Amino acid sequence: MEGGDIEVSSLNFAYEGQPPLFTRFNLAVSPGSRCLLVGANGSGKTTLLKILAGKHMVGGRDVVRVLNASAFHDTRLVCSGDLAYLGGSWSKTVGSAGDIPLQGDFSAEHMIFGVEGVDPARGEKLIDLLDINLQWRMHKVSDGQRRRVQICMGLLYPYKKHVVVLTRRGT
């Protein structure tokens, strides 16, 4: 597993008090490859994506490597824009209600075109690809529609390497 875009070596992972999700898990995704991650609800798909994005610290520095750097330990990956996790939700925690979606009365157009220094043609392509209605009001859309706007915003700036992972909850 030399020089791949994504390399995982003998990953062991479990949430505290839960059975292991991954035991001696290995993965190598070569540059230019495409990989589809499928599985039942609760099988660990989102957890694996978070591990690859450096959101969970696992094992040693060489267990999970992205673009030949430690996914969790090498902050240059995120700071340079070479690694981003686009699967998180826009939410806030409210006392007894738990996590609820962030909501505001503004349009998808305001969200997307409010980002400075973006190539408008790139934005238009993403809007078309993700089937976003610019008139959507963010406080009235579904979770899936809100997620599409979030993914669009995360992809407005081009990446040097194309290691992009998109997730869709519930499928």
Phi and psi in degrees as GROMACS dihedral restraints (atoms count N, CA, C in turn):
[ dihedral_restraints ]
;  ai    aj    ak    al  type     phi  dphi    fc
    3     4     5     6     1  -100.7    20    10
    4     5     6     7     1   129.2    20    10
    6     7     8     9     1    73.4    20    10
    7     8     9    10     1    16.6    20    10
    9    10    11    12     1   -76.6    20    10
   10    11    12    13     1   162.4    20    10
   12    13    14    15     1   -66.5    20    10
   13    14    15    16     1   -39.1    20    10
   15    16    17    18     1  -133.8    20    10
   16    17    18    19     1   129.9    20    10
   18    19    20    21     1  -136.5    20    10
   19    20    21    22     1   126.4    20    10
   21    22    23    24     1  -124.7    20    10
   22    23    24    25     1   128.2    20    10
   24    25    26    27     1  -124.8    20    10
   25    26    27    28     1   114.1    20    10
   27    28    29    30     1    51.5    20    10
   28    29    30    31     1    51.1    20    10
   30    31    32    33     1   -74.2    20    10
   31    32    33    34     1   128.9    20    10
   33    34    35    36     1  -119.5    20    10
   34    35    36    37     1   129.2    20    10
   36    37    38    39     1  -152.7    20    10
   37    38    39    40     1   136.1    20    10
   39    40    41    42     1  -149.9    20    10
   40    41    42    43     1   144.7    20    10
   42    43    44    45     1   -76.3    20    10
   43    44    45    46     1   149.3    20    10
   45    46    47    48     1   -53.4    20    10
   46    47    48    49     1   127.9    20    10
   48    49    50    51     1    78.8    20    10
   49    50    51    52     1     6.4    20    10
   51    52    53    54     1  -116.7    20    10
   52    53    54    55     1   157.7    20    10
   54    55    56    57     1   -66.7    20    10
   55    56    57    58     1   157.0    20    10
   57    58    59    60     1   -60.9    20    10
   58    59    60    61     1   137.4    20    10
   60    61    62    63     1   -85.7    20    10
   61    62    63    64     1   -36.1    20    10
   63    64    65    66     1  -133.4    20    10
   64    65    66    67     1   131.6    20    10
   66    67    68    69     1  -131.4    20    10
   67    68    69    70     1   117.7    20    10
   69    70    71    72     1    50.3    20    10
   70    71    72    73     1    43.9    20    10
   72    73    74    75     1   -80.2    20    10
   73    74    75    76     1   132.7    20    10
   75    76    77    78     1  -124.9    20    10
   76    77    78    79     1   146.3    20    10
   78    79    80    81     1  -155.8    20    10
   79    80    81    82     1   138.0    20    10
   81    82    83    84     1  -137.1    20    10
   82    83    84    85     1   121.7    20    10
   84    85    86    87     1  -116.3    20    10
   85    86    87    88     1   114.4    20    10
   87    88    89    90     1   -76.6    20    10
   88    89    90    91     1   155.3    20    10
   90    91    92    93     1   -55.6    20    10
   91    92    93    94     1   135.8    20    10
   93    94    95    96     1    84.8    20    10
   94    95    96    97     1    -5.2    20    10
   96    97    98    99     1   -80.0    20    10
   97    98    99   100     1   162.3    20    10
   99   100   101   102     1  -123.9    20    10
  100   101   102   103     1   140.1    20    10
  102   103   104   105     1  -134.5    20    10
  103   104   105   106     1   130.1    20    10
  105   106   107   108     1  -106.4    20    10
  106   107   108   109     1   125.0    20    10
  108   109   110   111     1  -105.0    20    10
  109   110   111   112     1   114.2    20    10
  111   112   113   114     1  -127.9    20    10
  112   113   114   115     1   155.6    20    10
  114   115   116   117     1   169.5    20    10
  115   116   117   118     1   167.2    20    10
  117   118   119   120     1   -68.2    20    10
  118   119   120   121     1   159.8    20    10
  120   121   122   123     1   -56.6    20    10
  121   122   123   124     1   135.0    20    10
  123   124   125   126     1    82.7    20    10
  124   125   126   127     1     6.2    20    10
  126   127   128   129     1   -85.1    20    10
  127   128   129   130     1    -8.5    20    10
  129   130   131   132     1   109.5    20    10
  130   131   132   133     1    10.9    20    10
  132   133   134   135     1   -59.8    20    10
  133   134   135   136     1   -53.6    20    10
  135   136   137   138     1   -64.6    20    10
  136   137   138   139     1   -38.4    20    10
  138   139   140   141     1   -61.5    20    10
  139   140   141   142     1   -44.0    20    10
  141   142   143   144     1   -61.3    20    10
  142   143   144   145     1   -43.5    20    10
  144   145   146   147     1   -62.5    20    10
  145   146   147   148     1   -39.4    20    10
  147   148   149   150     1   -66.2    20    10
  148   149   150   151     1   -37.7    20    10
  150   151   152   153     1   -64.1    20    10
  151   152   153   154     1   -45.0    20    10
  153   154   155   156     1   -64.1    20    10
  154   155   156   157     1   -30.0    20    10
  156   157   158   159     1   -85.5    20    10
  157   158   159   160     1     1.7    20    10
  159   160   161   162     1    78.7    20    10
  160   161   162   163     1    20.0    20    10
  162   163   164   165     1   -84.1    20    10
  163   164   165   166     1   -17.8    20    10
  165   166   167   168     1  -124.6    20    10
  166   167   168   169     1   133.2    20    10
  168   169   170   171     1   -82.6    20    10
  169   170   171   172     1   128.8    20    10
  171   172   173   174     1  -133.3    20    10
  172   173   174   175     1   140.3    20    10
  174   175   176   177     1    41.5    20    10
  175   176   177   178     1  -143.4    20    10
  177   178   179   180     1   -89.1    20    10
  178   179   180   181     1  -178.3    20    10
  180   181   182   183     1   -64.9    20    10
  181   182   183   184     1   -22.3    20    10
  183   184   185   186     1  -101.5    20    10
  184   185   186   187     1     4.4    20    10
  186   187   188   189     1   -69.9    20    10
  187   188   189   190     1   -44.8    20    10
  189   190   191   192     1  -126.1    20    10
  190   191   192   193     1   116.0    20    10
  192   193   194   195     1  -124.4    20    10
  193   194   195   196     1   134.7    20    10
  195   196   197   198     1  -125.7    20    10
  196   197   198   199     1   127.4    20    10
  198   199   200   201     1    52.7    20    10
  199   200   201   202     1    40.8    20    10
  201   202   203   204     1    64.2    20    10
  202   203   204   205     1    28.1    20    10
  204   205   206   207     1  -137.1    20    10
  205   206   207   208     1   155.4    20    10
  207   208   209   210     1   -66.5    20    10
  208   209   210   211     1   120.9    20    10
  210   211   212   213     1   -57.3    20    10
  211   212   213   214     1   -40.3    20    10
  213   214   215   216     1   -89.4    20    10
  214   215   216   217     1   -43.8    20    10
  216   217   218   219     1   -82.4    20    10
  217   218   219   220     1   -27.2    20    10
  219   220   221   222     1   -94.5    20    10
  220   221   222   223     1    95.8    20    10
  222   223   224   225     1   -68.7    20    10
  223   224   225   226     1   -14.0    20    10
  225   226   227   228     1   -61.5    20    10
  226   227   228   229     1   -29.4    20    10
  228   229   230   231     1   -58.1    20    10
  229   230   231   232     1   -48.1    20    10
  231   232   233   234     1   -77.6    20    10
  232   233   234   235     1   -42.9    20    10
  234   235   236   237     1   -63.4    20    10
  235   236   237   238     1   -32.4    20    10
  237   238   239   240     1   -82.3    20    10
  238   239   240   241     1   -12.9    20    10
  240   241   242   243     1    85.2    20    10
  241   242   243   244     1     8.1    20    10
  243   244   245   246     1   -77.5    20    10
  244   245   246   247     1   -18.5    20    10
  246   247   248   249     1  -137.2    20    10
  247   248   249   250     1   127.9    20    10
  249   250   251   252     1  -145.6    20    10
  250   251   252   253     1   145.4    20    10
  252   253   254   255     1  -105.6    20    10
  253   254   255   256     1   116.7    20    10
  255   256   257   258     1  -102.3    20    10
  256   257   258   259     1    11.4    20    10
  258   259   260   261     1   -98.1    20    10
  259   260   261   262     1    -3.2    20    10
  261   262   263   264     1   -71.0    20    10
  262   263   264   265     1   165.8    20    10
  264   265   266   267     1  -106.0    20    10
  265   266   267   268     1   151.3    20    10
  267   268   269   270     1   -85.7    20    10
  268   269   270   271     1    99.5    20    10
  270   271   272   273     1  -145.2    20    10
  271   272   273   274     1   165.2    20    10
  273   274   275   276     1  -134.0    20    10
  274   275   276   277     1   155.9    20    10
  276   277   278   279     1   -96.0    20    10
  277   278   279   280     1   127.5    20    10
  279   280   281   282     1  -121.7    20    10
  280   281   282   283     1   114.7    20    10
  282   283   284   285     1     5.7    20    10
  283   284   285   286     1  -103.3    20    10
  285   286   287   288     1   -79.3    20    10
  286   287   288   289     1   -11.2    20    10
  288   289   290   291     1   -89.1    20    10
  289   290   291   292     1   -17.4    20    10
  291   292   293   294     1    79.3    20    10
  292   293   294   295     1  -148.3    20    10
  294   295   296   297     1   -80.6    20    10
  295   296   297   298     1   126.5    20    10
  297   298   299   300     1  -126.6    20    10
  298   299   300   301     1   151.3    20    10
  300   301   302   303     1   -62.5    20    10
  301   302   303   304     1   140.3    20    10
  303   304   305   306     1   -67.6    20    10
  304   305   306   307     1   132.3    20    10
  306   307   308   309     1  -135.8    20    10
  307   308   309   310     1   138.2    20    10
  309   310   311   312     1  -150.4    20    10
  310   311   312   313     1   152.3    20    10
  312   313   314   315     1   -86.6    20    10
  313   314   315   316     1    77.2    20    10
  315   316   317   318     1  -143.0    20    10
  316   317   318   319     1   158.8    20    10
  318   319   320   321     1   -87.0    20    10
  319   320   321   322     1   160.4    20    10
  321   322   323   324     1   -60.9    20    10
  322   323   324   325     1   -37.6    20    10
  324   325   326   327     1   -59.3    20    10
  325   326   327   328     1   -43.9    20    10
  327   328   329   330     1   -61.6    20    10
  328   329   330   331     1   -42.1    20    10
  330   331   332   333     1   -63.6    20    10
  331   332   333   334     1   -50.1    20    10
  333   334   335   336     1   -72.9    20    10
  334   335   336   337     1   -48.5    20    10
  336   337   338   339     1   -86.3    20    10
  337   338   339   340     1     0.0    20    10
  339   340   341   342     1   -81.7    20    10
  340   341   342   343     1    -8.0    20    10
  342   343   344   345     1   -81.9    20    10
  343   344   345   346     1   125.9    20    10
  345   346   347   348     1   -78.3    20    10
  346   347   348   349     1   149.4    20    10
  348   349   350   351     1    73.8    20    10
  349   350   351   352     1    24.9    20    10
  351   352   353   354     1  -101.0    20    10
  352   353   354   355     1   140.2    20    10
  354   355   356   357     1   -68.9    20    10
  355   356   357   358     1   116.5    20    10
  357   358   359   360     1   -58.1    20    10
  358   359   360   361     1   -35.0    20    10
  360   361   362   363     1   -64.4    20    10
  361   362   363   364     1   -39.0    20    10
  363   364   365   366     1   -63.9    20    10
  364   365   366   367     1   -44.1    20    10
  366   367   368   369     1   -59.1    20    10
  367   368   369   370     1   -44.1    20    10
  369   370   371   372     1   -62.1    20    10
  370   371   372   373     1   -41.4    20    10
  372   373   374   375     1   -62.6    20    10
  373   374   375   376     1   -43.6    20    10
  375   376   377   378     1   -65.3    20    10
  376   377   378   379     1   -40.8    20    10
  378   379   380   381     1   -60.1    20    10
  379   380   381   382     1   -43.5    20    10
  381   382   383   384     1   -66.6    20    10
  382   383   384   385     1   -46.8    20    10
  384   385   386   387     1   -61.0    20    10
  385   386   387   388     1   -41.5    20    10
  387   388   389   390     1   -90.8    20    10
  388   389   390   391     1     2.2    20    10
  390   391   392   393     1    53.9    20    10
  391   392   393   394     1    55.5    20    10
  393   394   395   396     1   -98.1    20    10
  394   395   396   397     1   131.6    20    10
  396   397   398   399     1   -91.8    20    10
  397   398   399   400     1   117.4    20    10
  399   400   401   402     1   -64.6    20    10
  400   401   402   403     1   -16.7    20    10
  402   403   404   405     1   -87.0    20    10
  403   404   405   406     1    -6.7    20    10
  405   406   407   408     1   -51.3    20    10
  406   407   408   409     1   135.6    20    10
  408   409   410   411     1   -95.8    20    10
  409   410   411   412     1   124.1    20    10
  411   412   413   414     1   -63.5    20    10
  412   413   414   415     1   -21.8    20    10
  414   415   416   417     1   -85.8    20    10
  415   416   417   418     1    -4.0    20    10
  417   418   419   420     1  -118.4    20    10
  418   419   420   421     1    -4.4    20    10
  420   421   422   423     1   -86.2    20    10
  421   422   423   424     1   164.3    20    10
  423   424   425   426     1   -75.2    20    10
  424   425   426   427     1   168.7    20    10
  426   427   428   429     1   -60.9    20    10
  427   428   429   430     1   -39.8    20    10
  429   430   431   432     1   -65.0    20    10
  430   431   432   433     1   -40.4    20    10
  432   433   434   435     1   -67.8    20    10
  433   434   435   436     1   -41.9    20    10
  435   436   437   438     1   -60.7    20    10
  436   437   438   439     1   -40.6    20    10
  438   439   440   441     1   -65.2    20    10
  439   440   441   442     1   -37.7    20    10
  441   442   443   444     1   -63.5    20    10
  442   443   444   445     1   -39.9    20    10
  444   445   446   447     1   -64.8    20    10
  445   446   447   448     1   -41.6    20    10
  447   448   449   450     1   -62.2    20    10
  448   449   450   451     1   -44.1    20    10
  450   451   452   453     1   -63.9    20    10
  451   452   453   454     1   -43.3    20    10
  453   454   455   456     1   -56.9    20    10
  454   455   456   457     1   -47.5    20    10
  456   457   458   459     1   -63.4    20    10
  457   458   459   460     1   -35.6    20    10
  459   460   461   462     1   -70.4    20    10
  460   461   462   463     1   -21.6    20    10
  462   463   464   465     1  -104.1    20    10
  463   464   465   466     1     4.9    20    10
  465   466   467   468     1   -61.7    20    10
  466   467   468   469     1   -34.9    20    10
  468   469   470   471     1   -95.8    20    10
  469   470   471   472     1   134.1    20    10
  471   472   473   474     1   -67.9    20    10
  472   473   474   475     1   150.5    20    10
  474   475   476   477     1  -101.6    20    10
  475   476   477   478     1   148.5    20    10
  477   478   479   480     1   -65.2    20    10
  478   479   480   481     1   -44.1    20    10
  480   481   482   483     1  -113.0    20    10
  481   482   483   484     1   148.8    20    10
  483   484   485   486     1  -102.5    20    10
  484   485   486   487     1    70.0    20    10
  486   487   488   489     1  -106.1    20    10
  487   488   489   490     1    82.4    20    10
  489   490   491   492     1  -116.1    20    10
  490   491   492   493     1   130.3    20    10
  492   493   494   495     1  -120.6    20    10
  493   494   495   496     1   123.7    20    10
  495   496   497   498     1  -110.8    20    10
  496   497   498   499     1   137.5    20    10
  498   499   500   501     1  -121.5    20    10
  499   500   501   502     1   154.0    20    10
  501   502   503   504     1  -134.7    20    10
  502   503   504   505     1   117.7    20    10
  504   505   506   507     1   -68.7    20    10
  505   506   507   508     1   140.6    20    10
  507   508   509   510     1    89.5    20    10
  508   509   510   511     1     4.5    20    10
